Amino acid sequence: MKPITIYGRERPGMKSKVFLIIISSLLFNLNTYSSFNRDKVEALWGSANLQVDKNNIHLFSKDEKNPSFLSVDISSHDFKIDHDNIVLDLMVDDLRAVNGIEIRFSESKVSENYLYYVIPLFTDYEFNLLQSSNPTRLSISGANLKEKGKGAKSLNYMTIYFSAKTTNTRLTLWPLKKTKKIDRGILTITFDDGAKDNLLADRELSNYKFPITTYIMPDSLNTKDFLKESELKMLSKKYWQVESHHEIPFTFFSSKQLSEEIERLEKYFKRNEYKKDDFHLAYPLGKINKNVEDIVRKSFATARLASGGIETIPPGDYHKLRAFNVLNTTTPEELKEIIDKTKKSKQWLILMFHHIKDQPKDEIDYSTENFKELLKIIKESNIDIMSIDEVWKKYLK
């Protein structure tokens, strides 16, 4: 099968939308049981129409010029941000009609002091964690949250800010849950594509021997700018864990074609003795849709996105693992701050690299100089460093 378009490597090329309108105070009530209490659910200031069922809330936008605010009391959940991950299940009918979604937690019902999480939205809709008419599970903890004002010590109220382009755009929310954190932060270093300059990265890593996950595209091996099969074999015998990737976005395939491609990947890994089971995937170009998700869940233990930031353990969704995309503009100092946040909050940071180059030119090239500095920072941080498969086997399987 010959595709119309072949992508040799991932490129970010997706600009996050800027959407938030500054609002001085917000409200949001969320019930802590397995069903919602109608008396505690409110569309603030009449900003939306609500349909409250036992198991979920449907919010319908009322005015495309003004955002909607949904409120529910969560005090009985007794969320402790130092010990718990907050798990939300939500869905939007049409992501293209959404300007932005922000989730806020506060001590009092009306407050200018709160913690907030902005759900990232991208202009390439298949690049998004949220997908239209597809329920999505998000897990949020301390490293995901930013402070407004003095923040919040107790999480008694949650407020969802929902901005839509059209009236009657629906957001559906299910009751919140929580999971317990592990007792430490985890860092995972990944490389996508299997580029030739992985050898340069390996040279710098030789003094540290950190476990690395490389998501490779088998059809690109032994071609220009990519590893030879013998070089990949050499890396795999050191501290490089070899996992699955592809030149073509999975969203380009029919269900039958995608199943055949995944079967071909599995045969390659078994034939070359890289893996026998518990396969892990990095979505090609970070693109997903519901059909892709459904097929991937049957074949892979985990699947990693190309964006989203810091993950939790356990993740909200093993097949939508969030990652931090390291670009040539990302400084070691920025990464140090993110690593420190991850460690303090006992979460999981998956760093996504593509190329290490002495003279970076492209957006996804990272300089050798910065990479050297980053490795020192990682060593000094004393954060636990594990491959994707090691995290899977120790904490998720």
Summary of the structure (lengths in Angstrom):
residues: 397
radius of gyration: 21.6
end to end distance: 34.6
largest distance: 65.2
contacts: 1328
relative contact order: 0.15
helix: 27%
strand: 31%
